[in-house]
Amino acid sequence: MKKLKVPTSYERALESLNDCLERRPPRLHETETEVLLPYVYGTIKAVVDAEMVLSAQVQTIKNYIKAFDDITSSNEKKTPQQRSLRVKRTQNSITY
C-alpha cells in the first residue's frame, strides 16, 4: 500500500506562493486596478503566509535549542551521583 503524504503548513504555503507566481498577470490592455488587485493581493498573501509559517518553525527550533541547553546546563551542575539518581514508584512507596 502506498502511504499518502500529508503536506505540512510550510509546503501548503509554498505551493500557494508558487501558484500565485506561475499565474500570468493580465494582458497589458487589461491592467486596470480592479484586474491587477486580486493577482497582487494573492501573491502578497502567499508570501506573508509562507513567512509566518517559517517564523513559527524558527521559533519552535529556538525553543528546542533552549530546552536542550537548559537540560545540559542543569546536568553539568549536578554530581555524577545526582545525574544517575532514578526514582522508582511502587504502589505506595518511592524507592531511590
Rosetta blueprint (number, residue, H / E / L):
1 M L
2 K L
3 K L
4 L L
5 K L
6 V L
7 P L
8 T L
9 S H
10 Y H
11 E H
12 R H
13 A H
14 L H
15 E H
16 S H
17 L H
18 N H
19 D H
20 C H
21 L H
22 E H
23 R L
24 R L
25 P L
26 P L
27 R L
28 L H
29 H H
30 E H
31 T L
32 E L
33 T H
34 E H
35 V H
36 L H
37 L H
38 P H
39 Y H
40 V H
41 Y H
42 G H
43 T H
44 I H
45 K H
46 A H
47 V H
48 V H
49 D H
50 A H
51 E H
52 M H
53 V H
54 L H
55 S H
56 A H
57 Q H
58 V H
59 Q H
60 T H
61 I H
62 K H
63 N H
64 Y H
65 I H
66 K H
67 A H
68 F H
69 D H
70 D H
71 I H
72 T H
73 S H
74 S H
75 N H
76 E H
77 K H
78 K L
79 T L
80 P H
81 Q H
82 Q H
83 R H
84 S H
85 L L
86 R L
87 V L
88 K E
89 R E
90 T L
91 Q L
92 N L
93 S L
94 I E
95 T E
96 Y L
